[in-house]
Amino acid sequence: MELCGGRLSLQPAFSTCPCVGRFFCGRPRFGPPPVPAAALPRRSGGVGGPKKSLGRRSVVQRLHLSLVLLVALLALSAPAADAFPRTVVDGIGQEIYLEAPPQRILSVGLAMDNILLSVTDPERVVGVSAWAADPASSYVVDKVRPHMTLVQQLSAEQVLAVAPDIVLVAVWNEPDVVHQLRDLGVKLYTFAAFDTVQDALDNIARVGEITGDEEAAQALIDEFFRRYGQIAFRIAGRERPGVLVWDDWGTTVGTDTSAHDIILLAGGRNVAAERGISGWHMIDAEAVIQMNPDYIITPYDPAFAERIKNDPVLASVTAVRHGHVYYVPHMDALNHHFVEAIDILARILHPEAFDR
């Protein structure tokens, strides 16, 4: 499934993903050349040495603790639903004064669309991105209404035509248009963080704060933790296999990504992160061979998983030898549906934990 309009390219890449709010969030993607195997930092003990991640236990503990603390802090700091007027601060530090709960809300990115239509009455939403109506990309297709404007590309004319009380934009949305709208007095709330699971939970709380639907937003966060708590209980204390996320662009993920969080929360360890990779990086087959993951996960295309399994170049990789190559959906959800990916991956990595 070509979510990002391109296929595997091992050249330095500059491309824009049209599916705003999916894995690459519509941001211009500056991809470095593939990381050759020779350039990868070696583990202590060499390629065949012990698969030990420095500080792995503390990283997992910190991630669990930060997520729990986030929910607790949001619950304590969230104003009461009737606490209007209020001033909210967006992701770039801009203060937005809201006299009353906005009744005409425009969202121009799928990441925000999915959250907005999950926490508030669709009748209050005057427009969403066109991707919200696409079943292949959206979690909220059933909540898109005929009265909503479907935004293909942000423009001042389209925004002014629907007369919104507030517009939800992402930090990468057209800056010239955003500045123009702000100069015209349109209220804009900019979301700036989409990289981690914690960012997703924070964004849910912020949408609730903007709309006055704090209880609905908190319910989504609570449900995430309820389900994750069940998963964590089952996999506690189990050995963590090495996992590599690799897509058909040739891209893997390191630290500071939601996919990295998902691997840890599902009871795995991210072999790309162990090699010093942070964010999104392109790697070649030789790098995959040297990382030698126990499992390879592809987040988009089931057919790509089959190609990996049948690729003779990768035949020596542990994951390929044991048939541990899987497609896992929801890894690019950018909302509470991340827990679906955690659940699926945990069942792949620790099937015996879910037999009881």
C-alpha positions in Angstrom: 0.0 0.0 0.0 1.7 3.2 -1.2 0.7 5.6 1.7 3.4 8.0 0.9 3.4 8.0 -2.9 6.8 6.5 -3.3 8.7 3.2 -3.3 12.0 2.1 -2.1 14.8 4.5 -2.9 18.3 4.3 -1.5 19.2 7.8 -2.8 19.2 10.9 -0.6 15.5 11.6 -0.5 13.3 14.7 -0.2 9.7 13.8 -0.5 6.4 14.8 1.1 4.0 12.3 2.4 0.4 13.4 1.4 -1.2 11.3 4.1 -1.0 14.0 6.7 -0.9 12.4 10.2 0.3 9.0 9.1 3.8 7.7 9.7 5.7 10.6 8.2 2.9 13.1 9.1 3.0 15.1 5.9 6.3 16.7 6.9 9.0 17.2 4.2 11.1 14.0 4.6 14.8 14.7 4.4 16.2 11.2 4.2 19.9 10.6 4.5 21.5 8.0 2.2 21.2 4.5 3.4 23.3 3.7 6.4 25.8 1.1 5.2 26.7 -1.8 7.4 30.2 -0.7 7.8 29.1 2.6 9.3 26.9 1.1 12.0 28.3 1.4 15.5 29.3 -2.0 16.8 28.1 -3.6 20.0 30.5 -4.6 22.6 31.8 -8.0 21.6 31.4 -7.3 17.9 28.7 -8.4 15.5 28.4 -11.7 17.2 28.6 -10.3 20.7 25.8 -10.2 23.2 22.7 -8.4 22.2 22.8 -6.0 25.1 21.3 -2.5 24.9 23.1 -0.1 27.2 20.6 1.2 29.7 17.8 -0.7 28.1 16.1 -1.6 31.4 16.2 2.0 32.6 14.9 3.3 29.3 11.9 1.0 29.5 11.3 2.0 33.1 11.5 5.6 32.3 9.1 5.3 29.4 6.5 3.5 31.6 7.0 6.1 34.3 6.8 9.1 32.0 3.6 7.8 30.4 1.9 7.2 33.8 3.1 10.6 35.1 1.8 12.3 31.9 -1.7 11.0 32.4 -1.6 11.9 36.1 -0.4 15.5 35.4 -2.9 16.0 32.6 -5.7 14.8 34.9 -4.6 17.2 37.6 -4.0 20.2 35.4 -7.0 19.9 33.0 -9.5 22.7 33.7 -13.1 21.8 34.3 -15.2 21.5 31.2 -17.1 24.7 32.1 -13.9 26.7 32.7 -14.4 29.2 29.9 -13.2 31.7 29.0 -9.8 30.2 29.0 -6.4 30.7 27.5 -4.6 27.8 26.0 -1.0 27.6 24.9 -0.2 25.7 21.7 2.8 23.7 20.6 4.9 26.7 19.6 4.1 28.7 22.7 1.3 30.9 21.2 -1.5 31.8 23.6 -5.0 31.5 22.2 -7.9 33.1 24.1 -11.2 31.2 24.0 -14.3 33.0 25.2 -16.4 29.9 25.0 -16.1 26.3 23.7 -15.5 26.7 19.9 -18.5 25.6 17.9 -16.9 25.9 14.4 -13.7 23.9 14.4 -11.5 23.3 11.4 -8.8 20.7 11.4 -6.3 20.5 8.5 -4.3 17.3 9.3 -5.2 13.7 9.7 -3.4 13.4 13.1 -5.7 16.1 14.5 -8.8 14.9 12.6 -8.6 11.5 14.1 -8.4 12.9 17.7 -10.9 15.7 17.2 -13.7 13.6 15.8 -13.1 11.0 18.5 -13.6 13.5 21.4 -16.1 16.1 20.2 -19.5 16.3 18.4 -19.0 16.2 14.6 -21.6 18.9 14.3 -19.1 21.3 15.8 -16.5 20.4 13.1 -16.8 22.5 9.9 -13.9 20.9 8.1 -11.2 18.2 8.2 -8.4 17.1 5.9 -9.5 15.1 2.9 -7.6 12.1 4.3 -10.2 11.9 7.1 -12.7 10.6 4.5 -10.3 7.9 3.2 -10.9 4.5 4.7 -7.3 3.5 4.0 -5.9 6.3 6.2 -8.6 7.4 8.7 -10.0 6.0 11.9 -13.0 8.4 11.8 -14.5 7.9 8.3 -17.9 7.2 9.9 -17.8 10.6 11.7 -17.1 12.7 8.6 -20.3 14.6 7.8 -21.7 16.0 4.5 -21.5 19.6 5.9 -17.7 19.3 6.4 -15.3 20.9 4.1 -12.6 18.5 3.0 -9.2 20.3 2.9 -6.7 19.1 0.3 -4.2 21.9 0.9 -4.4 24.7 3.4 -5.5 28.0 1.8 -6.6 31.3 3.3 -9.6 31.4 1.0 -10.9 28.0 2.1 -10.4 28.8 5.8 -12.2 32.1 5.6 -15.1 30.6 3.7 -16.0 28.3 6.6 -15.6 31.0 9.2 -14.0 28.8 11.9 -13.8 29.8 15.6 -10.4 28.0 15.6 -8.2 26.1 13.2 -6.1 23.2 14.2 -2.8 23.1 12.2 0.4 21.2 12.4 3.8 22.9 12.6 4.6 21.8 9.0 1.4 23.2 7.4 2.0 25.9 4.9 3.8 28.6 6.9 2.9 31.5 4.6 -0.8 30.7 4.8 -0.6 30.2 8.6 1.0 33.6 9.0 -1.5 35.2 6.6 -4.4 33.7 8.6 -2.9 34.8 11.9 -2.5 38.4 10.5 -6.2 38.3 9.5 -7.1 37.5 13.1 -8.0 33.8 12.6 -7.4 31.8 15.8 -4.9 29.0 15.1 -3.7 26.3 17.4 -0.4 24.7 16.2 0.5 21.1 17.1 4.2 20.6 17.1 4.9 17.2 18.5 4.0 13.9 16.8 7.0 11.7 17.3 6.3 9.5 20.3 3.5 7.7 22.0 3.7 10.3 24.8 3.2 13.0 22.1 0.0 11.3 21.0 -1.5 11.1 24.4 -0.5 14.7 25.1 -2.2 15.8 21.8 -5.4 14.0 22.8 -5.5 16.0 26.1 -4.8 19.2 24.2 -7.7 18.7 21.8 -9.9 18.1 24.8 -8.7 21.3 26.4 -9.4 23.3 23.2 -12.9 22.0 22.7 -13.9 21.7 26.3 -14.3 17.9 26.0 -11.7 17.0 28.7 -13.7 14.1 29.9 -14.0 12.5 26.5 -10.3 13.0 25.9 -9.3 11.6 29.3 -11.5 8.6 28.6 -9.5 7.8 25.5 -6.2 8.1 27.5 -7.6 6.0 30.3 -8.7 3.3 27.8 -5.2 3.3 26.3 -3.7 2.7 29.8 -6.3 0.1 30.7 -5.5 -2.0 27.7 -1.7 -1.4 27.9 -1.8 -2.4 31.6 -3.3 -5.8 30.6 -0.5 -6.2 28.0 2.3 -5.2 30.4 1.0 -7.6 33.1 1.3 -10.5 30.6 4.7 -9.8 29.3 6.4 -8.6 32.5 9.8 -10.2 33.1 10.1 -11.9 29.7 13.2 -11.8 27.7 13.2 -9.1 25.0 13.9 -10.2 21.4 15.6 -7.9 19.0 13.1 -6.1 16.6 13.8 -4.1 13.5 11.1 -1.9 11.9 11.8 -1.7 8.1 9.5 -0.4 5.5 9.4 -0.6 1.7 11.1 2.8 1.4 14.1 1.2 3.1 13.5 3.2 6.2 14.0 2.1 9.8 13.3 3.9 13.1 15.5 4.6 16.1 14.9 6.4 19.4 12.6 9.4 19.6 9.9 7.7 17.5 6.5 6.2 18.3 7.6 2.9 16.6 10.6 2.7 19.1 8.2 3.2 22.0 5.8 0.6 20.6 8.7 -1.9 20.4 9.7 -1.3 24.0 6.1 -1.3 25.3 5.4 -4.6 23.4 8.3 -6.3 25.1 11.0 -6.0 22.5 14.2 -4.1 22.0 14.9 -1.9 19.0 18.1 -3.1 17.3 18.3 0.0 15.2 18.4 2.1 18.4 21.0 -0.1 19.8 23.2 0.8 16.8 22.9 4.5 17.6 20.1 5.3 15.2 17.7 8.1 16.2 14.6 9.2 14.3 14.0 7.9 10.8 16.9 6.6 8.7 17.3 4.6 5.5 19.4 1.4 5.7 20.4 -1.2 3.1 20.1 -4.9 3.2 23.7 -5.4 4.4 22.9 -3.2 7.5 19.9 -5.5 8.2 22.1 -8.5 7.9 24.6 -7.0 10.4 21.9 -6.0 12.8 20.5 -9.6 12.6 17.2 -8.9 14.3 15.1 -11.7 15.8 12.0 -10.1 14.3 11.4 -7.8 11.3 8.3 -5.6 11.3 6.9 -3.7 8.4 4.3 -1.1 9.2 2.6 -0.6 5.9 2.5 -3.4 3.3 1.9 -7.1 4.1 3.3 -7.9 0.6 6.6 -6.3 1.6 6.8 -8.7 4.6 6.5 -11.6 2.1 9.2 -10.2 -0.1 11.6 -10.0 2.8 10.9 -13.6 3.7 11.7 -14.7 0.2 14.7 -12.5 -0.4 17.8 -14.7 -0.8 20.0 -11.8 0.2 18.4 -11.8 3.6 18.3 -15.6 4.1 20.9 -15.6 6.8 19.0 -13.1 9.1 17.6 -14.7 12.2 14.1 -13.2 11.6 14.0 -14.5 8.0 15.4 -18.0 8.9 12.6 -18.4 11.5 9.9 -16.8 9.5 9.6 -14.0 12.0 8.7 -11.2 9.5 5.4 -9.5 10.1 3.2 -6.7 9.0 1.9 -4.7 12.0 -0.8 -2.1 11.4 -1.5 1.0 13.6 2.2 1.8 14.2 1.6 5.2 12.6 -1.7 5.9 14.3 -0.6 9.1 16.2 -3.4 8.6 18.7 -4.9 6.2 21.2 -4.9 3.5 18.5 -1.2 3.0 19.2 -2.3 0.4 21.7 -3.6 -1.7 18.9 0.0 -1.9 17.5 1.4 -2.6 20.9 -1.1 -5.5 21.4 -0.4 -7.0 18.0 3.3 -6.8 18.4 3.3 -8.1 21.9 1.4 -11.2 20.8 3.9 -11.7 18.0 6.9 -11.4 20.3 5.5 -13.3 23.3 2.7 -15.6 22.0 3.0 -17.8 25.1 2.1 -14.9 27.3 -1.4 -14.7 25.7 -2.2 -18.4 25.8 -3.3 -18.3 29.4 
